[in-house]
């Protein structure tokens, strides 16, 4: 279930807030759940940690377009 996975990743991020995999997958799950703003926050945080993360950069671009219009 998406909510359980998001909860598990959130718990992991409490002690490992720089875990790129957890940020990326939580962002994907949040987007799937329709929580675009929260997903965008995770992807932006990830890009701050790793400016060349292609997946996060793509998601940011798509989410900004989606939220714009």
Phi, psi and omega in degrees: 000141184298315183299320179294317179296318177299317179299316180297317179292323177298317178299316178299317182291341176298325181254346180225066188290355177253015180285104186297320180297317180295319178297315182296310183289326175295320176301316178298317180293319178297319178298316180299327181278001178085014181258071187298318182296317179294320178298315180300319178301317179296317181293322178294317177300318180297317180292331174294325178283323184218089186298348181253014181290101185301318181297315180293319178299319178296315180298319179300313180300312181296316181294319179297320177296315180298317184285336179290322189214000000 
